[in-house]
Amino acid sequence: MEHYLEENAQHFLEITIVIQKAIYKKEMPEELFKEIITDPYFLEGVFTSNKTRIDFGKL
């Protein structure tokens, strides 16, 4: 599948990362899951980058 971008339109890039712990409970041993849940350095949440304009004219 190909997608062409309009040459004169403005295009932007924004990255969103979703990090969750609870969805892996059924996929790992109980001891490992408890270790991950209690680890204060294991982040959980939704993180979004700045929205950045892509200028194809400068390539």
Biopython code that builds the backbone (N, CA, C, O; Angstrom):
import numpy as np
from Bio.PDB.StructureBuilder import StructureBuilder

atoms = [
    (1, "MET", "N", (0.839, -1.168, 0.000)),
    (1, "MET", "CA", (0.000, 0.000, 0.000)),
    (1, "MET", "C", (0.890, 1.238, 0.000)),
    (1, "MET", "O", (1.852, 1.320, 0.763)),
    (2, "GLU", "N", (0.569, 2.177, -0.840)),
    (2, "GLU", "CA", (1.328, 3.425, -0.915)),
    (2, "GLU", "C", (0.439, 4.588, -0.518)),
    (2, "GLU", "O", (-0.770, 4.583, -0.749)),
    (3, "HIS", "N", (1.063, 5.574, 0.079)),
    (3, "HIS", "CA", (0.333, 6.778, 0.460)),
    (3, "HIS", "C", (1.184, 7.980, 0.064)),
    (3, "HIS", "O", (2.353, 8.070, 0.439)),
    (4, "TYR", "N", (0.609, 8.883, -0.678)),
    (4, "TYR", "CA", (1.338, 10.072, -1.117)),
    (4, "TYR", "C", (0.885, 11.274, -0.306)),
    (4, "TYR", "O", (-0.307, 11.453, -0.057)),
    (5, "LEU", "N", (1.838, 12.092, 0.101)),
    (5, "LEU", "CA", (1.526, 13.292, 0.859)),
    (5, "LEU", "C", (1.400, 14.479, -0.085)),
    (5, "LEU", "O", (2.154, 14.601, -1.050)),
    (6, "GLU", "N", (0.461, 15.334, 0.198)),
    (6, "GLU", "CA", (0.281, 16.537, -0.597)),
    (6, "GLU", "C", (1.539, 17.402, -0.465)),
    (6, "GLU", "O", (1.955, 17.742, 0.642)),
    (7, "GLU", "N", (2.120, 17.742, -1.578)),
    (7, "GLU", "CA", (3.407, 18.441, -1.595)),
    (7, "GLU", "C", (3.354, 19.800, -0.913)),
    (7, "GLU", "O", (4.311, 20.182, -0.240)),
    (8, "ASN", "N", (2.266, 20.536, -1.069)),
    (8, "ASN", "CA", (2.192, 21.893, -0.538)),
    (8, "ASN", "C", (1.443, 21.998, 0.789)),
    (8, "ASN", "O", (1.310, 23.095, 1.330)),
    (9, "ALA", "N", (0.958, 20.896, 1.313)),
    (9, "ALA", "CA", (0.243, 20.905, 2.596)),
    (9, "ALA", "C", (1.246, 20.838, 3.749)),
    (9, "ALA", "O", (2.397, 20.442, 3.561)),
    (10, "GLN", "N", (0.804, 21.224, 4.927)),
    (10, "GLN", "CA", (1.650, 21.134, 6.112)),
    (10, "GLN", "C", (1.496, 19.736, 6.730)),
    (10, "GLN", "O", (0.388, 19.207, 6.819)),
    (11, "HIS", "N", (2.614, 19.152, 7.151)),
    (11, "HIS", "CA", (2.612, 17.824, 7.765)),
    (11, "HIS", "C", (3.314, 17.911, 9.111)),
    (11, "HIS", "O", (4.276, 18.661, 9.280)),
    (12, "PHE", "N", (2.818, 17.131, 10.064)),
    (12, "PHE", "CA", (3.354, 17.168, 11.419)),
    (12, "PHE", "C", (3.667, 15.763, 11.904)),
    (12, "PHE", "O", (3.104, 14.784, 11.414)),
    (13, "LEU", "N", (4.580, 15.674, 12.882)),
    (13, "LEU", "CA", (4.946, 14.405, 13.499)),
    (13, "LEU", "C", (4.765, 14.546, 15.005)),
    (13, "LEU", "O", (5.254, 15.500, 15.611)),
    (14, "GLU", "N", (4.059, 13.587, 15.604)),
    (14, "GLU", "CA", (3.853, 13.551, 17.046)),
    (14, "GLU", "C", (3.896, 12.092, 17.473)),
    (14, "GLU", "O", (3.250, 11.248, 16.851)),
    (15, "ILE", "N", (4.636, 11.785, 18.508)),
    (15, "ILE", "CA", (4.789, 10.405, 18.966)),
    (15, "ILE", "C", (4.086, 10.239, 20.314)),
    (15, "ILE", "O", (4.268, 11.047, 21.225)),
    (16, "THR", "N", (3.280, 9.182, 20.428)),
    (16, "THR", "CA", (2.604, 8.854, 21.682)),
    (16, "THR", "C", (3.013, 7.448, 22.105)),
    (16, "THR", "O", (2.967, 6.509, 21.311)),
    (17, "ILE", "N", (3.414, 7.318, 23.370)),
    (17, "ILE", "CA", (3.823, 6.023, 23.921)),
    (17, "ILE", "C", (2.881, 5.680, 25.071)),
    (17, "ILE", "O", (2.673, 6.490, 25.975)),
    (18, "VAL", "N", (2.309, 4.467, 25.032)),
    (18, "VAL", "CA", (1.419, 3.991, 26.090)),
    (18, "VAL", "C", (2.134, 2.852, 26.808)),
    (18, "VAL", "O", (2.444, 1.826, 26.202)),
    (19, "ILE", "N", (2.395, 3.037, 28.108)),
    (19, "ILE", "CA", (3.102, 2.024, 28.902)),
    (19, "ILE", "C", (2.156, 1.536, 29.997)),
    (19, "ILE", "O", (1.683, 2.323, 30.817)),
    (20, "GLN", "N", (1.886, 0.229, 30.001)),
    (20, "GLN", "CA", (0.983, -0.356, 30.992)),
    (20, "GLN", "C", (1.618, -1.590, 31.620)),
    (20, "GLN", "O", (2.354, -2.327, 30.964)),
    (21, "LYS", "N", (1.327, -1.802, 32.887)),
    (21, "LYS", "CA", (1.844, -2.984, 33.585)),
    (21, "LYS", "C", (0.811, -4.107, 33.648)),
    (21, "LYS", "O", (1.141, -5.270, 33.416)),
    (22, "ALA", "N", (-0.413, -3.766, 33.956)),
    (22, "ALA", "CA", (-1.447, -4.761, 34.272)),
    (22, "ALA", "C", (-1.789, -5.676, 33.097)),
    (22, "ALA", "O", (-2.255, -6.794, 33.316)),
    (23, "ILE", "N", (-1.573, -5.237, 31.862)),
    (23, "ILE", "CA", (-1.961, -6.071, 30.715)),
    (23, "ILE", "C", (-1.104, -7.325, 30.584)),
    (23, "ILE", "O", (-1.480, -8.250, 29.864)),
    (24, "TYR", "N", (0.030, -7.374, 31.258)),
    (24, "TYR", "CA", (0.931, -8.530, 31.149)),
    (24, "TYR", "C", (0.752, -9.542, 32.280)),
    (24, "TYR", "O", (1.507, -10.512, 32.354)),
    (25, "LYS", "N", (-0.218, -9.341, 33.150)),
    (25, "LYS", "CA", (-0.411, -10.219, 34.308)),
    (25, "LYS", "C", (-0.603, -11.676, 33.909)),
    (25, "LYS", "O", (-0.059, -12.567, 34.561)),
    (26, "LYS", "N", (-1.359, -11.932, 32.863)),
    (26, "LYS", "CA", (-1.652, -13.307, 32.445)),
    (26, "LYS", "C", (-0.512, -13.934, 31.644)),
    (26, "LYS", "O", (-0.499, -15.149, 31.443)),
    (27, "GLU", "N", (0.439, -13.131, 31.186)),
    (27, "GLU", "CA", (1.484, -13.614, 30.285)),
    (27, "GLU", "C", (2.820, -13.895, 30.965)),
    (27, "GLU", "O", (3.776, -14.276, 30.290)),
    (28, "MET", "N", (2.914, -13.716, 32.285)),
    (28, "MET", "CA", (4.186, -13.944, 32.962)),
    (28, "MET", "C", (3.961, -14.602, 34.315)),
    (28, "MET", "O", (2.853, -14.576, 34.850)),
    (29, "PRO", "N", (5.009, -15.187, 34.861)),
    (29, "PRO", "CA", (4.886, -15.815, 36.186)),
    (29, "PRO", "C", (4.463, -14.790, 37.246)),
    (29, "PRO", "O", (4.817, -13.614, 37.161)),
    (30, "GLU", "N", (3.712, -15.244, 38.229)),
    (30, "GLU", "CA", (3.181, -14.355, 39.266)),
    (30, "GLU", "C", (4.280, -13.618, 40.026)),
    (30, "GLU", "O", (4.113, -12.446, 40.366)),
    (31, "GLU", "N", (5.402, -14.288, 40.296)),
    (31, "GLU", "CA", (6.501, -13.666, 41.041)),
    (31, "GLU", "C", (7.099, -12.491, 40.259)),
    (31, "GLU", "O", (7.385, -11.438, 40.829)),
    (32, "LEU", "N", (7.281, -12.681, 38.961)),
    (32, "LEU", "CA", (7.839, -11.625, 38.113)),
    (32, "LEU", "C", (6.868, -10.449, 38.014)),
    (32, "LEU", "O", (7.289, -9.293, 38.050)),
    (33, "PHE", "N", (5.590, -10.733, 37.892)),
    (33, "PHE", "CA", (4.593, -9.673, 37.804)),
    (33, "PHE", "C", (4.571, -8.851, 39.093)),
    (33, "PHE", "O", (4.494, -7.624, 39.037)),
    (34, "LYS", "N", (4.637, -9.505, 40.245)),
    (34, "LYS", "CA", (4.661, -8.787, 41.531)),
    (34, "LYS", "C", (5.896, -7.887, 41.627)),
    (34, "LYS", "O", (5.819, -6.775, 42.149)),
    (35, "GLU", "N", (7.022, -8.368, 41.126)),
    (35, "GLU", "CA", (8.251, -7.573, 41.138)),
    (35, "GLU", "C", (8.103, -6.312, 40.275)),
    (35, "GLU", "O", (8.548, -5.232, 40.663)),
    (36, "ILE", "N", (7.484, -6.460, 39.121)),
    (36, "ILE", "CA", (7.286, -5.319, 38.218)),
    (36, "ILE", "C", (6.308, -4.318, 38.822)),
    (36, "ILE", "O", (6.543, -3.111, 38.765)),
    (37, "ILE", "N", (5.218, -4.806, 39.398)),
    (37, "ILE", "CA", (4.203, -3.919, 39.985)),
    (37, "ILE", "C", (4.774, -3.099, 41.134)),
    (37, "ILE", "O", (4.426, -1.928, 41.287)),
    (38, "THR", "N", (5.640, -3.692, 41.938)),
    (38, "THR", "CA", (6.185, -2.986, 43.104)),
    (38, "THR", "C", (7.412, -2.148, 42.780)),
    (38, "THR", "O", (7.871, -1.393, 43.637)),
    (39, "ASP", "N", (7.956, -2.252, 41.582)),
    (39, "ASP", "CA", (9.142, -1.484, 41.190)),
    (39, "ASP", "C", (8.762, -0.022, 40.942)),
    (39, "ASP", "O", (8.001, 0.261, 40.017)),
    (40, "PRO", "N", (9.280, 0.920, 41.755)),
    (40, "PRO", "CA", (8.905, 2.332, 41.583)),
    (40, "PRO", "C", (9.500, 2.963, 40.317)),
    (40, "PRO", "O", (9.057, 4.035, 39.903)),
    (41, "TYR", "N", (10.482, 2.328, 39.705)),
    (41, "TYR", "CA", (11.124, 2.879, 38.513)),
    (41, "TYR", "C", (10.488, 2.382, 37.206)),
    (41, "TYR", "O", (10.880, 2.816, 36.122)),
    (42, "PHE", "N", (9.525, 1.489, 37.307)),
    (42, "PHE", "CA", (8.814, 0.995, 36.133)),
    (42, "PHE", "C", (7.668, 1.963, 35.864)),
    (42, "PHE", "O", (6.656, 1.951, 36.565)),
    (43, "LEU", "N", (7.833, 2.788, 34.859)),
    (43, "LEU", "CA", (6.843, 3.822, 34.554)),
    (43, "LEU", "C", (5.557, 3.233, 34.008)),
    (43, "LEU", "O", (5.545, 2.151, 33.421)),
    (44, "GLU", "N", (4.491, 3.958, 34.212)),
    (44, "GLU", "CA", (3.198, 3.582, 33.661)),
    (44, "GLU", "C", (2.466, 4.868, 33.298)),
    (44, "GLU", "O", (2.428, 5.809, 34.091)),
    (45, "GLY", "N", (1.886, 4.909, 32.107)),
    (45, "GLY", "CA", (1.141, 6.093, 31.695)),
    (45, "GLY", "C", (1.170, 6.293, 30.196)),
    (45, "GLY", "O", (1.615, 5.428, 29.443)),
    (46, "VAL", "N", (0.684, 7.459, 29.775)),
    (46, "VAL", "CA", (0.656, 7.839, 28.371)),
    (46, "VAL", "C", (1.536, 9.074, 28.226)),
    (46, "VAL", "O", (1.332, 10.073, 28.916)),
    (47, "PHE", "N", (2.508, 9.005, 27.331)),
    (47, "PHE", "CA", (3.466, 10.085, 27.133)),
    (47, "PHE", "C", (3.413, 10.530, 25.675)),
    (47, "PHE", "O", (3.458, 9.706, 24.762)),
    (48, "THR", "N", (3.317, 11.847, 25.466)),
    (48, "THR", "CA", (3.204, 12.397, 24.117)),
    (48, "THR", "C", (4.315, 13.413, 23.892)),
    (48, "THR", "O", (4.581, 14.256, 24.748)),
    (49, "SER", "N", (4.958, 13.324, 22.736)),
    (49, "SER", "CA", (6.025, 14.263, 22.389)),
    (49, "SER", "C", (5.440, 15.577, 21.897)),
    (49, "SER", "O", (4.227, 15.712, 21.733)),
    (50, "ASN", "N", (6.309, 16.532, 21.668)),
    (50, "ASN", "CA", (5.898, 17.785, 21.047)),
    (50, "ASN", "C", (5.491, 17.521, 19.609)),
    (50, "ASN", "O", (6.023, 16.621, 18.959)),
    (51, "LYS", "N", (4.555, 18.303, 19.120)),
    (51, "LYS", "CA", (4.134, 18.208, 17.725)),
    (51, "LYS", "C", (5.125, 19.034, 16.902)),
    (51, "LYS", "O", (5.319, 20.220, 17.168)),
    (52, "THR", "N", (5.747, 18.411, 15.911)),
    (52, "THR", "CA", (6.788, 19.057, 15.112)),
    (52, "THR", "C", (6.386, 19.099, 13.648)),
    (52, "THR", "O", (5.941, 18.098, 13.085)),
    (53, "ARG", "N", (6.546, 20.258, 13.040)),
    (53, "ARG", "CA", (6.219, 20.407, 11.625)),
    (53, "ARG", "C", (7.334, 19.788, 10.787)),
    (53, "ARG", "O", (8.516, 19.969, 11.083)),
    (54, "ILE", "N", (6.954, 19.062, 9.747)),
    (54, "ILE", "CA", (7.919, 18.470, 8.819)),
    (54, "ILE", "C", (7.926, 19.338, 7.568)),
    (54, "ILE", "O", (6.896, 19.503, 6.915)),
    (55, "ASP", "N", (9.069, 19.881, 7.243)),
    (55, "ASP", "CA", (9.186, 20.738, 6.071)),
    (55, "ASP", "C", (9.911, 19.972, 4.974)),
    (55, "ASP", "O", (11.135, 19.849, 5.007)),
    (56, "PHE", "N", (9.163, 19.457, 4.002)),
    (56, "PHE", "CA", (9.750, 18.672, 2.911)),
    (56, "PHE", "C", (10.516, 19.548, 1.928)),
    (56, "PHE", "O", (11.269, 19.031, 1.102)),
    (57, "GLY", "N", (10.337, 20.856, 2.001)),
    (57, "GLY", "CA", (11.045, 21.751, 1.093)),
    (57, "GLY", "C", (12.516, 21.889, 1.413)),
    (57, "GLY", "O", (13.282, 22.350, 0.567)),
    (58, "LYS", "N", (12.938, 21.505, 2.610)),
    (58, "LYS", "CA", (14.340, 21.645, 3.032)),
    (58, "LYS", "C", (15.145, 20.374, 2.847)),
    (58, "LYS", "O", (16.304, 20.322, 3.258)),
    (59, "LEU", "N", (14.570, 19.352, 2.245)),
    (59, "LEU", "CA", (15.295, 18.092, 2.078)),
    (59, "LEU", "C", (16.289, 18.166, 0.955)),
    (59, "LEU", "O", (16.984, 17.188, 0.680)),
]
sb = StructureBuilder()
sb.init_structure("model")
sb.init_model(0)
sb.init_chain("A")
sb.init_seg("    ")
for serial, (resi, resn, name, xyz) in enumerate(atoms, 1):
    if name == "N":
        sb.init_residue(resn, " ", resi, " ")
    sb.init_atom(name, np.array(xyz, "f"), 0.0, 1.0, " ", f" {name:<3s}", serial, name[0])
structure = sb.get_structure()
